[in-house]
Amino acid sequence: MSFDELLMELKGQKTVQETPGNISLDKLFNEAFMSKHSSYHSFGAFLEKGNFQAVTQEDIRNIPDELFDRHVVRETDFANWDSMLNAANSDYHFKN
């Protein structure tokens, strides 16, 4: 899955069911990636720290961009959510 496809999915333009072989957020933001770029070992712990109640990709789409970007800046070495997503996608495809 390309970055653009993943971004479209996260924005609600696709669903997991429509895309066989879709990369789960846990695989995309795996322990190695999260540990390298933040003080968290899982994407779930990263979300919990920001008090985000996100269990599904739909939940992530519903988080206001401004709030999520601020959380990303505070808790990772990325400038915003899009750069974190892009890096995770690149990292995943480089290793797989």
VMD Tcl script that draws the C-alpha trace (Angstrom):
set ca {
  {0.00 0.00 0.00}
  {1.37 3.39 -0.94}
  {1.50 6.36 1.39}
  {-1.25 8.05 -0.62}
  {-3.50 5.00 -0.31}
  {-2.91 4.82 3.44}
  {-3.54 8.52 3.83}
  {-6.78 8.22 1.82}
  {-7.83 5.33 4.04}
  {-7.13 7.26 7.21}
  {-9.16 10.17 5.84}
  {-12.12 7.86 5.29}
  {-11.91 7.39 1.57}
  {-11.27 3.64 1.85}
  {-11.87 0.97 4.41}
  {-9.80 -2.01 5.46}
  {-12.34 -4.35 3.88}
  {-11.88 -2.70 0.49}
  {-8.14 -3.18 0.42}
  {-6.87 -6.75 0.74}
  {-3.37 -6.81 2.20}
  {-3.91 -3.51 4.01}
  {-1.22 -2.71 6.57}
  {-2.57 -2.53 10.10}
  {-1.55 0.43 12.24}
  {0.16 -1.96 14.66}
  {2.34 -3.29 11.84}
  {2.97 0.13 10.34}
  {3.77 1.73 13.70}
  {5.53 -1.34 15.06}
  {7.56 -1.52 18.26}
  {10.88 -0.83 16.51}
  {9.50 2.25 14.75}
  {7.80 3.64 17.86}
  {10.85 3.01 20.05}
  {13.14 4.72 17.53}
  {11.01 7.85 17.16}
  {9.35 8.19 20.58}
  {9.52 6.99 24.16}
  {6.71 4.48 23.50}
  {6.86 0.85 22.46}
  {3.41 0.78 20.86}
  {1.14 3.02 18.88}
  {-1.60 2.31 21.43}
  {0.52 3.67 24.29}
  {1.32 6.73 22.20}
  {-2.39 7.35 21.64}
  {-3.23 6.78 25.32}
  {-0.65 9.39 26.37}
  {-2.54 11.96 24.32}
  {-5.85 10.87 25.87}
  {-7.06 9.75 22.45}
  {-9.68 7.02 22.55}
  {-8.71 5.50 19.22}
  {-9.30 1.81 18.71}
  {-10.08 1.81 14.99}
  {-8.84 3.70 11.98}
  {-12.18 5.49 11.99}
  {-11.34 6.79 15.47}
  {-8.02 8.15 14.20}
  {-9.78 9.91 11.33}
  {-12.02 11.60 13.88}
  {-9.13 13.13 15.84}
  {-8.79 16.80 14.86}
  {-5.61 17.27 12.81}
  {-4.40 20.18 14.93}
  {-4.66 18.19 18.17}
  {-2.99 15.12 16.71}
  {-0.18 17.18 15.15}
  {0.54 18.81 18.54}
  {0.68 15.39 20.18}
  {3.04 14.09 17.50}
  {5.34 17.11 17.94}
  {5.39 16.70 21.74}
  {5.87 12.95 21.84}
  {7.93 12.05 18.75}
  {10.75 13.40 16.65}
  {8.34 14.30 13.83}
  {7.04 17.75 12.86}
  {3.45 16.53 12.30}
  {1.22 13.49 11.79}
  {1.72 13.41 8.02}
  {5.50 13.20 8.37}
  {5.15 10.43 10.98}
  {2.78 8.50 8.73}
  {5.04 8.99 5.71}
  {8.11 7.78 7.62}
  {6.30 4.73 8.97}
  {5.05 3.83 5.50}
  {8.53 4.22 3.98}
  {10.13 2.24 6.78}
  {7.58 -0.56 6.47}
  {7.98 -0.89 2.70}
  {11.77 -0.70 2.91}
  {11.83 -3.65 5.34}
  {9.16 -5.72 3.59}
}
mol new
graphics top color blue
foreach p $ca { graphics top sphere $p radius 0.5 }
foreach p [lrange $ca 0 end-1] q [lrange $ca 1 end] { graphics top cylinder $p $q radius 0.2 }
display resetview
